[in-house]
Structures are given as C-alpha cells and as structure tokens.
Amino acid sequence: MNSTVFDVIVIGAGLGGIRCSQELLKNNLKVCMVTSKEFCSGASFYPGTWGLGMIGPKDEKDKKDLLENINRVGCNLSNPQLSSILVDSVNNEIDLLIEQGINLKKSVDKDGVVPCFDSNKRRWFGFDFKSAKEVFSNMLDNESFTLISKTKVIDIYNKGKSSKGVLIENKDKSIDLIKSKSIVIASGGYTSLFKHNFSLELDSPIVQYLANKIGCELINLEFVQFIPAYIKPMYKTIFNERVFKYINLKDKDGNDILENIDDIDTIMDERSTYGPFTTRLRSSIVDKTLFKYYQKDNNSACFEYPKNIDSINDTLIYNYFKWISESKKDINDKIHIVPFAHACNGGLKIDEKACTTVDGIFACGEVTGGVHGADRIGGLSTCNALVFGAIAGRSASEYCRSNNFEDFNINSNYSAEYNLDDYNKFKNAISEIREVLYTEVSILRSEKSIKNAKNKINRLKVSISNIKLSISDKSMLDSYINFSLILLDAMIKQDKSIGCHCRID
C-alpha cells in the first residue's frame, strides 16, 4: 500500500470542492482531490437537468429581505450566522464565475426571478456546465494539484492535530492511504440511501458516516428534499414544476388522480411555484397523492405535455424546454413521475469558518447542514457550495500555515475472504436498504413507518454480519446500515411535520 502526503485532501469534485481547491492553490498548497467520478462531477454537474440556478440579493436592502425569507422557509432551523454569511458573500461568488469566463444564463425578466419557496424577485443566473468545465479544467495543469478520479473513499483518519488520512480504493482495486495536514469534505448528500434518487454516488460509502466515526457532529439529517422526476421515459430526468398548472396527472387507466381534491386549480397554481415537496403549503397534497398512488401498486402517475408548452413566457420553462430540445429528449409520449430524493439540507455540522467539530477537518456544500434549515430557497444550494467552498479553502490554508504534518501509521492488513455468494448478498442488502427507506420514510413518515424501517434494517444487519467482503464493499455496507439507523433516529425525534419532514401521524 502506497502512502502520499499532501497539505490538504479535498473529497469531492463538484462546485464546493473545486471552489475550495482554487483558494488552496492560490495559497500555494499541495492539494489532492479525490472523487469517485471525474473532475467536475456530483450534483453540481448533474446530467439530468438543463443546469443549476443561482440567486443573490439585488442590493443591500434586499439582503435583509432574503435573509428573512431563508429563516422563514427554513422554519427557523437554519444557523442564522451561516445564512447571513451566505447572503453577504453570494454575489461576489457569482461575479467571480463571470470574471473567470463562465457563461451564465440570465433571466428573461430583467427584474429577476422569484425562486422556489421565496416571496420576492432576486438576482438570478443559470450555471452553465460546458463553459464551467472548460474554465475549471485549467486547474488540472497546476503542478500543485493532484486529481485521483474513479476512486472510492473507504475511511477517514484523524491521528492528531495535523495528522489526517484518507483510505481509498483505486479503480484497479488497489488500496492507498493518502496523508495530509487537513481534509476538506465536499462529497455531497446522502440521497443515494433512497431507491429513487439523483445521486451519482451509488457505489461508494456514505462519507458523512465515515466523518461521524471520527467525531464530526451531524445536524438536521431528517430534512431530505424530494422532487418529482421522470421514472419513464428518461429515468432520473428532473420534472419542471412550473408546468404543474398545465398538466393533468392520471393513473394507468386514464383517471385523474387529483379529481377529488377541492379547489384543485388554485392548488396546482401554488404547486407550480416550487420544486421540492414541503409540508408548509396546502399544495403538498399533490405530492402526497402522487406517492400514495405509487405505494398502492408500485405504479406511477403520468401526464402528457400540452402542445406549445415551450412557448410560455417564463424563464424557467424556457430554459428547461430549450435544454430538452438540445438534448434530443422525447417528450411526446406519456411522462411518468414519482418523488425522487433530490437534496439534503442536513449533514456535517460546521461553523462560520467551515470547520467541522474535528480540528483540521472542514466541509462545504451539500455534505453540510445548518445553512438552510427545514426547507431551502431554490438556487441557494449552488450558492452554498461556492460560498462555503471558498471559506473552507481559506480556513484550511490558514490551518496548514499554522501546523506541521506529523506522520502516522495504520494497520495495512486488508485481506478478506471473498466469494460471489457474499457479494450478491451485499448487493441485495444495499438494494433492500434503498427500498425500505424509500417506501417507509421518503415523503410520508410516521412513528410506525420509521420503527418499521429500523426493524427491517436491524434484522438485515444481523443477517449479513458474517459475510466476507472486500474492505471497500464492507465500508459501504457498514455506512449504509449504520447511517440509515442514525438518519431514522433523527426522523423519529422530530415528531412534528416541519419543512420537508412530513409526519402523517
């Protein structure tokens, strides 16, 4: 097993990790970025949508209003200090993207866009994947930057103030230990725990669990956002909520699944103003009905787009159908949708300097919790990654200047018996966990369903306790089982419906 030493290890190659690395390289640090995919990946570059929205305050007066709305939408469960930093810094980060040459889409309305869950128009830009990749790829030519792609993080070590390490499995299945003074975790959320999800990290351990094992505290885990998306055709393509008021959701026999709901036109108008499910609004009944229909016979409701849907004068509809057309996606057939696990508002607890509760380990982006609260205003997830990615980079730079690396050793014996039967049990266990969490505790939760999920996972934990796996598969299975139980405990403690956490009891 090889061992290499860097100043900072960055886990994740999305916007948070990239923005962090820019700051680290500016400070002449030796950086190693580890990703299970490629450079420019994760939710920041998700291929199933036209792009990412970013919002900011229009002026100084608007900062106060935006901050008040963040707290309102987050049900006062966001960290006010973190939210304030986000509002104060986001416009500078958006401007920096433009200065670097990244092409940002602009609003059709010169006054801006009213973001999802917000109440006023904000400065709005659409993040462009292609030009961003071209600009960010310049980083790969920096001699101080090492990219290790298509690899899995299977453990994290904290051996002292400036003695950190990340154990990885490379694409050739070899095991390496990377050492550093500091670590920045920017690995995204944990939506991969649910059957229908947008995660691109489907074959790796849950990094939040690895960090939690060494003392990083967790916060707001129960606030997982679900959003309607295509189950067929074009599985995992995000649905545009703006068109809710132009369609009729039908069952497999062509019956309207919402026909018994009073004042349905008003409700669909409201539902078209936001993407993720929330308990705060009356139109939550749309998502609840959609999911109950899926639960009933494992089927999905469907609809057909009306003709000329792409001609509606709406920034988000225009950009969505322009992307649909350019991607050559077929929307002429019936579209089947169900709620997908979309984003996590909870995760690793950080402070205003992006420090976790473990000295020398920092975090940014969706892997963290506390910035948003129980619900999140649309466009702020991308902004969160940029703002706190930059802060994490600056904080880790300061940490490295103040500390000298101290070497350490770990047990390097990773031999394990391995056979096809045990591997199949492992794959089946991962599938079962995703099925259990999606069916029992996705958008509809109760004490009964949460306990039912815990019982199923605990039984699974016992049944597979003796199987022999590679260290990578064992790490993934342990993280899925144990982090699921931590997540379920957070759900059961939150005994009232709040934000995206819905307790039907």
C-alpha positions in Angstrom: 0.0 0.0 0.0 1.4 3.4 -1.1 1.3 6.5 1.1 1.5 10.0 -0.2 1.5 13.2 1.8 -0.3 16.5 0.8 -1.2 19.7 2.6 -4.9 19.2 2.0 -7.1 16.4 0.7 -10.3 17.5 -0.9 -13.0 14.8 -1.0 -15.4 15.6 -3.9 -15.1 17.2 -7.4 -18.2 19.3 -7.5 -18.5 23.1 -7.1 -17.7 23.1 -3.4 -14.5 21.0 -3.9 -13.4 23.0 -6.9 -14.0 26.4 -5.3 -12.2 25.2 -2.2 -9.3 24.0 -4.3 -9.0 27.4 -6.1 -8.4 29.1 -2.8 -5.9 26.4 -1.6 -3.9 26.7 -4.8 -3.9 30.5 -4.5 -2.1 29.9 -1.2 0.5 27.6 -2.9 -0.6 24.5 -1.1 -0.2 20.9 -2.3 -3.7 19.7 -2.9 -5.1 16.2 -3.7 -8.7 16.0 -4.9 -10.3 12.5 -4.6 -13.5 11.7 -6.5 -15.5 8.6 -7.3 -16.3 10.1 -10.7 -14.5 12.6 -12.9 -13.3 16.1 -12.4 -16.5 18.4 -12.4 -19.0 15.8 -11.2 -21.6 15.3 -8.5 -24.8 17.2 -8.0 -23.1 20.3 -9.3 -22.9 18.8 -12.8 -25.9 16.5 -12.7 -26.7 15.5 -16.3 -30.4 15.1 -15.8 -31.2 18.8 -15.9 -30.5 21.8 -18.0 -28.3 23.5 -15.3 -28.4 25.0 -11.9 -30.0 28.2 -10.8 -28.1 30.7 -8.6 -29.7 33.6 -6.8 -28.5 36.6 -4.8 -29.8 39.8 -3.3 -30.5 42.6 -5.8 -29.0 45.2 -3.5 -28.1 45.9 0.2 -31.7 46.4 1.2 -32.6 43.1 -0.5 -30.0 41.2 1.7 -32.2 41.7 4.8 -35.3 40.5 3.0 -33.6 37.5 1.5 -32.2 36.5 4.9 -35.6 36.8 6.5 -37.0 34.5 3.8 -34.2 32.0 4.3 -35.2 31.8 8.0 -38.9 31.7 7.3 -38.6 28.9 4.7 -36.1 27.0 6.9 -38.7 27.2 9.7 -36.0 29.0 11.9 -33.9 25.8 11.9 -31.1 27.2 9.9 -28.0 28.7 11.6 -28.6 32.5 11.3 -24.8 33.1 11.2 -24.2 30.8 8.3 -27.2 32.1 6.4 -26.0 35.6 6.9 -22.6 34.8 5.5 -24.3 33.1 2.5 -26.3 36.2 1.7 -23.4 38.6 2.2 -21.0 36.6 0.1 -23.0 35.1 -2.7 -23.0 38.0 -5.2 -19.2 38.1 -5.0 -19.0 34.4 -5.8 -21.4 34.8 -8.8 -19.4 37.7 -10.1 -16.2 35.7 -9.8 -17.7 33.0 -12.0 -18.4 35.6 -14.7 -14.9 37.1 -14.3 -13.4 33.7 -14.9 -15.2 33.4 -18.2 -18.1 31.1 -17.3 -21.2 31.8 -19.3 -24.2 32.3 -17.0 -27.7 32.2 -18.3 -29.7 35.4 -17.5 -33.3 35.9 -16.5 -35.9 36.6 -19.2 -37.3 39.2 -16.8 -34.8 42.0 -16.2 -36.1 42.3 -12.6 -35.1 38.8 -11.8 -36.8 35.6 -10.8 -38.9 34.6 -7.7 -37.0 31.5 -6.6 -38.7 28.3 -5.3 -40.3 29.0 -1.9 -39.2 32.7 -2.0 -41.6 35.6 -2.0 -39.7 38.3 -4.0 -37.7 38.5 -7.1 -33.9 38.0 -6.8 -30.9 38.4 -8.9 -30.8 35.1 -10.9 -28.3 33.3 -13.1 -28.2 29.8 -14.6 -25.0 27.9 -14.2 -23.6 26.6 -17.5 -21.9 23.2 -17.3 -19.9 23.4 -20.5 -18.1 26.7 -20.0 -17.6 25.9 -16.3 -15.8 22.7 -17.1 -13.6 24.5 -19.6 -12.6 27.2 -17.1 -12.2 24.8 -14.1 -10.1 22.4 -16.1 -7.2 24.9 -16.1 -6.7 23.7 -12.5 -5.6 20.4 -13.8 -2.4 21.9 -15.3 -1.3 23.2 -11.9 1.7 21.2 -10.6 0.4 21.6 -7.0 -2.9 19.9 -7.9 -3.3 16.1 -8.0 -6.6 14.6 -9.1 -7.4 11.0 -8.2 -10.6 10.1 -10.1 -12.8 7.0 -10.2 -11.8 6.0 -6.7 -13.7 5.4 -3.5 -13.1 6.9 -0.1 -13.4 4.0 2.3 -12.2 5.5 5.5 -11.1 8.8 7.1 -8.4 9.1 9.8 -7.7 11.7 12.4 -4.5 10.7 14.1 -3.7 14.1 15.7 -3.8 17.9 15.2 -2.1 17.8 11.8 -2.1 14.1 11.1 -5.1 13.2 8.8 -5.6 10.5 6.3 -8.0 9.1 3.7 -8.0 5.4 2.7 -9.0 4.9 -0.9 -9.8 2.1 -3.3 -8.5 2.9 -6.8 -10.2 1.8 -10.0 -7.8 -1.1 -10.2 -9.0 -2.2 -6.7 -5.6 -1.4 -5.1 -5.7 0.3 -1.7 -3.8 3.5 -0.9 -3.5 5.8 2.1 -3.3 9.5 1.4 -2.0 11.6 4.2 -2.3 15.3 4.9 -2.3 18.1 7.4 -6.0 18.8 6.7 -9.1 17.5 5.0 -12.0 19.3 3.3 -15.1 17.2 2.8 -17.2 18.3 -0.2 -18.7 14.9 -1.2 -22.4 15.9 -1.5 -25.5 14.5 0.3 -26.8 11.1 1.2 -29.8 10.8 -1.2 -28.3 7.5 -2.5 -29.9 5.8 0.5 -33.3 6.0 -1.2 -34.4 3.8 -4.1 -35.3 6.7 -6.5 -32.6 9.4 -6.2 -30.5 11.8 -8.2 -27.2 10.7 -6.6 -24.3 9.9 -8.8 -22.5 8.3 -5.8 -24.3 4.9 -5.9 -21.3 2.6 -5.3 -19.4 4.4 -2.5 -19.7 4.6 1.3 -21.6 7.4 2.9 -18.9 9.9 3.7 -20.9 11.6 6.5 -20.8 8.3 8.4 -17.0 8.0 7.9 -16.6 11.5 9.3 -19.1 10.9 12.1 -17.0 7.9 13.2 -14.0 10.2 14.0 -16.1 12.8 15.8 -17.7 15.1 13.2 -21.1 16.0 14.5 -24.3 15.8 12.4 -27.2 18.2 12.2 -30.7 18.3 10.6 -30.4 14.9 8.9 -34.2 14.4 8.7 -34.6 17.3 6.2 -34.2 15.4 2.9 -35.9 17.1 -0.1 -37.9 15.1 -2.6 -38.8 16.4 -6.0 -40.9 14.9 -8.9 -38.9 13.4 -11.7 -39.4 11.1 -14.7 -39.5 7.4 -13.9 -40.1 6.7 -17.5 -39.1 7.6 -20.2 -35.7 9.1 -19.5 -35.3 7.8 -15.9 -34.0 10.4 -13.5 -34.8 13.4 -15.6 -35.9 16.3 -13.4 -39.5 17.5 -13.9 -40.1 21.2 -14.3 -42.6 22.2 -11.5 -43.6 25.3 -13.5 -45.8 23.2 -15.8 -47.8 21.6 -13.0 -50.7 24.0 -13.7 -50.7 23.0 -17.4 -51.0 19.2 -17.0 -53.3 16.5 -15.6 -51.9 13.7 -13.5 -53.6 10.4 -14.4 -53.4 6.8 -13.3 -52.7 3.8 -15.5 -56.4 3.7 -16.6 -56.5 7.4 -17.5 -58.3 8.6 -14.4 -57.3 11.9 -12.9 -55.7 11.1 -9.5 -56.4 14.6 -8.2 -60.1 14.8 -9.2 -61.4 14.6 -5.6 -59.3 17.5 -4.3 -61.2 20.7 -3.7 -60.1 23.9 -5.4 -57.6 22.0 -7.5 -56.8 24.8 -9.9 -55.6 27.1 -7.1 -53.6 24.2 -5.6 -51.9 23.4 -8.9 -51.1 27.1 -9.4 -49.4 27.1 -6.0 -47.6 23.8 -6.7 -46.2 25.2 -9.9 -44.2 27.8 -7.9 -41.8 25.4 -6.2 -39.9 22.1 -6.9 -39.3 20.1 -3.7 -42.1 18.7 -1.5 -42.9 20.7 1.6 -45.4 20.3 4.4 -45.7 24.1 4.8 -48.1 24.6 1.8 -51.6 23.4 1.1 -50.4 22.0 -2.3 -48.4 19.3 -0.5 -51.4 17.2 -1.2 -50.3 16.8 -4.8 -47.0 15.1 -3.8 -48.8 13.0 -1.1 -51.3 11.8 -3.6 -48.6 11.1 -6.2 -46.6 9.0 -3.7 -49.7 7.2 -2.3 -50.6 6.1 -5.8 -47.0 4.7 -6.2 -47.2 2.9 -2.9 -50.6 1.4 -3.7 -49.5 -0.8 -6.6 -45.9 0.3 -7.3 -47.1 2.3 -10.3 -46.5 5.9 -11.3 -48.9 8.6 -12.3 -48.5 10.0 -15.8 -49.3 13.0 -17.9 -48.8 14.4 -21.4 -47.4 17.9 -22.1 -49.8 20.2 -23.9 -48.7 21.4 -27.4 -46.6 24.6 -27.5 -45.7 24.3 -23.8 -42.2 25.6 -24.7 -43.6 28.9 -25.9 -44.8 30.1 -22.5 -43.0 33.3 -21.4 -41.3 32.0 -18.2 -37.5 32.0 -17.6 -37.5 28.5 -16.0 -39.9 26.9 -18.6 -38.0 28.5 -21.5 -34.6 27.2 -20.3 -36.0 23.8 -19.4 -37.5 23.0 -22.8 -34.6 24.6 -24.6 -32.4 22.0 -22.8 -34.9 19.3 -23.6 -34.8 20.1 -27.3 -31.0 20.4 -27.4 -30.6 17.1 -25.5 -32.9 15.5 -28.1 -35.1 14.1 -25.3 -38.5 12.8 -26.4 -41.4 14.4 -24.5 -44.2 13.3 -27.0 -45.0 10.1 -25.1 -46.6 9.9 -21.7 -44.4 11.1 -18.9 -44.5 9.0 -15.7 -43.3 10.8 -12.5 -42.6 9.9 -8.8 -40.9 11.8 -6.0 -37.1 11.4 -6.1 -34.6 12.1 -3.3 -33.2 15.3 -4.5 -31.1 17.1 -1.9 -30.1 17.0 1.7 -30.4 20.1 4.0 -28.7 18.2 6.8 -25.2 16.8 7.2 -21.9 17.6 8.9 -22.2 20.5 11.4 -19.9 23.4 10.5 -19.2 26.9 11.9 -18.7 30.2 10.2 -15.2 29.1 9.0 -16.5 25.9 7.5 -14.8 23.9 10.4 -16.4 20.7 11.5 -16.3 19.7 15.1 -13.0 17.9 14.5 -9.9 20.2 14.4 -8.4 20.3 10.9 -11.4 18.8 9.1 -13.5 21.3 7.1 -16.6 20.8 5.0 -18.7 22.7 2.4 -21.7 22.3 0.2 -24.5 19.7 0.5 -22.4 17.4 2.7 -23.0 20.0 5.5 -26.1 21.0 7.5 -27.3 24.2 9.1 -27.1 26.7 6.3 -30.7 26.1 5.0 -32.9 24.5 7.7 -36.1 22.5 7.2 -36.6 23.8 3.6 -34.3 25.6 1.2 -34.9 28.5 -1.2 -34.3 27.5 -4.8 -30.8 28.4 -6.1 -29.1 28.5 -2.7 -27.6 25.0 -2.8 -25.3 26.0 -5.6 -24.5 29.3 -3.8 -23.8 27.4 -0.6 -21.2 25.3 -2.4 -19.5 28.3 -3.8 -19.5 30.5 -0.7 -18.5 27.9 1.9 -16.2 26.2 -0.6 -14.2 29.4 -0.7 -14.4 29.7 3.1 -13.2 26.1 3.6 -10.3 26.7 1.2 -9.2 29.8 3.1 -9.7 28.2 6.5 -7.8 25.1 5.5 -5.0 27.3 4.1 -4.7 29.1 7.4 -4.7 25.8 9.3 -1.9 24.4 7.2 0.2 27.5 7.7 -0.1 27.1 11.5 0.6 23.3 11.6 3.3 20.9 10.6 2.5 17.4 9.3 3.2 14.6 11.8 3.5 11.2 10.3 1.5 8.2 11.5 0.9 4.5 10.6 -2.2 2.4 10.4 -2.9 -1.3 10.2 -2.4 -2.2 6.5 -3.7 -5.7 6.5 -6.8 -5.6 4.4 -7.1 -9.2 3.3 -10.6 -10.7 3.3 -12.2 -13.9 2.1 -14.4 -13.1 -0.8 -16.9 -15.1 -2.8 -19.7 -14.5 -5.3 -22.5 -15.5 -2.9 -21.4 -13.0 -0.3 -21.0 -10.3 -2.9 -24.6 -10.9 -4.1 -25.8 -10.7 -0.5 -24.0 -7.3 -0.3 -25.7 -6.0 -3.5 -29.1 -7.3 -2.3 -28.6 -5.6 1.1 -27.9 -2.2 -0.5 -31.0 -2.6 -2.7 -33.1 -3.6 0.3 -31.9 -0.6 2.3 -32.8 1.8 -0.5 -36.2 0.1 -1.0 -37.0 0.2 2.8 -36.1 3.9 3.2 -37.9 5.0 0.1 -41.1 3.0 0.8 -41.3 3.7 4.6 -39.7 7.2 5.1 -39.4 9.2 2.0 -42.0 12.0 1.8 -44.5 10.3 4.2 -43.3 9.3 7.7 -44.9 8.1 10.9 -43.6 6.6 14.1 -44.9 3.3 12.9 -43.2 3.5 9.5 -39.9 4.8 10.9 -39.8 2.0 13.5 -40.7 -0.5 10.8 -37.8 0.7 8.8 -35.4 0.5 11.8 -36.6 -3.1 12.5 -36.0 -4.2 8.9 -32.5 -2.7 8.8 -31.6 -4.1 12.2 -32.7 -7.5 11.0 -30.7 -7.1 7.8 -27.7 -6.1 9.9 -27.8 -9.3 11.9 -28.4 -11.5 8.8 -25.3 -10.3 7.0 -23.0 -9.8 9.9 -20.8 -12.8 8.9 -20.4 -12.3 5.2 -16.9 -11.8 3.8 -16.3 -8.7 1.7 -13.6 -6.6 0.3 -12.7 -3.6 2.5 -14.4 -1.3 0.1 -17.7 -3.2 0.0 -17.6 -3.7 3.7 -17.1 0.0 4.3 -20.0 0.8 2.0 -22.3 -1.7 3.7 -21.4 -0.6 7.2 -22.0 3.0 6.3 -25.4 2.3 4.6 -26.7 0.3 7.6 -25.4 2.5 10.4 -26.0 5.8 8.8 -29.5 4.7 7.9 -30.1 4.0 11.6 -28.7 7.4 12.6 -31.0 9.0 10.0 -34.1 7.1 11.2 -33.3 8.2 14.8 -33.2 11.8 13.6 -36.6 11.3 11.9 -38.3 9.8 14.9 -37.0 12.6 17.3 -38.6 15.2 15.0 -42.2 14.3 15.9 -43.9 17.1 14.1 -44.3 17.9 10.4 -41.9 20.7 9.6 -40.5 21.8 6.2 -39.7 18.8 4.0 -40.1 16.4 7.0 -43.7 15.1 6.9 -45.1 13.2 9.9 -48.5 11.9 8.8 -49.2 10.8 12.5 
